[in-house]
């Protein structure tokens, strides 16, 4: 009986902890792929800190390389070439950056085919 009580307590604690992480806000987004002519690579010139809609932060390192994958209504979509970007909430999602001009405005989630806004847009310098 004692084992059941400990297991039940552990289950309730695990359930409570997993309920604390908010879901990543997202909406459907249709990616229009970049053509081979439009292949663009950008290199981040300085570290950038971003926060997802769930409030979890991500640091993008200086020197990271980003490849144009296409565009959605909210901006141009770039995938990291030299690593993987994720956004975190109740689940972890692979993510690409969405840029509008020189501002990172959010994330494109390729598996979910959706857009998730950044908590605040951030100016980023690329070369």
C-alpha positions in Angstrom: 0.0 0.0 0.0 2.8 2.4 0.8 4.3 2.0 -2.8 0.9 3.0 -4.2 0.8 6.2 -2.1 4.3 7.2 -3.2 3.5 6.4 -6.8 0.3 8.3 -6.6 2.1 11.3 -5.1 4.8 11.2 -7.7 2.1 11.0 -10.4 0.2 14.0 -9.0 3.5 16.0 -8.7 4.5 15.2 -12.2 1.1 16.1 -13.5 1.2 19.4 -11.6 4.7 20.3 -12.9 3.8 19.6 -16.5 0.7 21.7 -16.2 2.8 24.8 -15.2 4.4 25.3 -18.7 2.1 27.4 -20.9 1.3 26.2 -24.5 3.2 28.0 -27.3 0.7 30.4 -29.0 0.5 29.5 -32.7 -1.7 30.0 -35.7 -1.8 28.2 -39.1 0.7 29.5 -41.6 1.3 28.5 -45.2 4.9 28.6 -46.2 5.7 29.7 -49.7 9.1 28.0 -50.4 12.0 30.1 -51.6 13.1 29.3 -55.2 16.6 28.1 -56.0 17.3 31.6 -57.4 16.4 33.2 -54.0 18.8 31.0 -51.9 20.1 33.4 -49.2 22.3 32.8 -46.2 22.6 35.3 -43.4 25.1 35.3 -40.6 24.1 36.8 -37.2 26.6 39.6 -36.3 25.8 39.7 -32.6 24.2 37.6 -29.9 20.4 38.0 -29.7 18.0 37.0 -26.9 14.4 36.1 -27.9 11.4 35.1 -25.8 8.6 32.9 -27.2 5.0 33.5 -26.5 5.3 31.0 -23.7 7.9 33.2 -22.0 10.8 30.8 -22.4 14.0 32.5 -23.7 16.4 31.5 -26.4 19.9 32.9 -27.1 20.9 33.0 -30.8 24.7 33.0 -31.0 26.8 35.5 -32.9 28.1 33.8 -36.1 25.1 31.5 -36.5 24.1 30.9 -40.1 20.5 31.1 -41.4 19.1 30.0 -44.7 16.1 31.4 -46.4 13.3 28.7 -46.6 10.5 30.9 -47.9 7.9 33.3 -46.7 4.7 33.4 -44.7 2.2 36.3 -44.2 4.2 37.5 -41.2 7.6 37.7 -42.9 10.5 35.8 -44.4 11.4 32.4 -42.9 15.0 31.3 -42.1 16.2 27.9 -40.9 19.4 27.6 -38.9 22.1 25.8 -40.9 24.6 25.2 -38.2 22.3 24.1 -35.4 18.7 23.6 -34.4 16.4 26.3 -32.9 13.6 25.2 -30.7 10.8 27.0 -28.8 9.5 25.6 -25.6 6.2 25.6 -23.8 4.2 22.6 -22.7 6.1 20.9 -25.5 9.3 21.6 -27.4 8.9 22.6 -31.1 11.5 22.8 -33.8 11.5 26.4 -35.0 12.7 28.7 -37.8 13.1 32.5 -37.5 10.5 34.8 -39.0 12.0 38.2 -40.0 10.2 41.3 -41.1 12.9 43.6 -42.4 15.6 43.7 -39.7 13.3 42.5 -36.9 12.8 39.0 -35.7 9.0 38.9 -35.2 8.4 35.3 -34.3 8.9 31.6 -35.2 7.7 29.3 -38.0 7.1 25.8 -36.6 7.7 23.5 -39.6 6.2 20.3 -38.2 3.0 22.1 -37.1 3.0 24.4 -40.2 2.2 27.3 -37.9 3.4 30.7 -36.8 4.2 31.7 -33.2 4.9 35.3 -32.4 7.9 36.3 -30.3 6.9 37.9 -27.0 8.6 41.1 -28.4 10.1 41.7 -31.8 13.9 42.1 -31.7 16.2 44.0 -34.1 19.0 41.6 -35.3 22.0 42.5 -37.4 22.9 40.0 -40.2 25.5 40.1 -42.9 
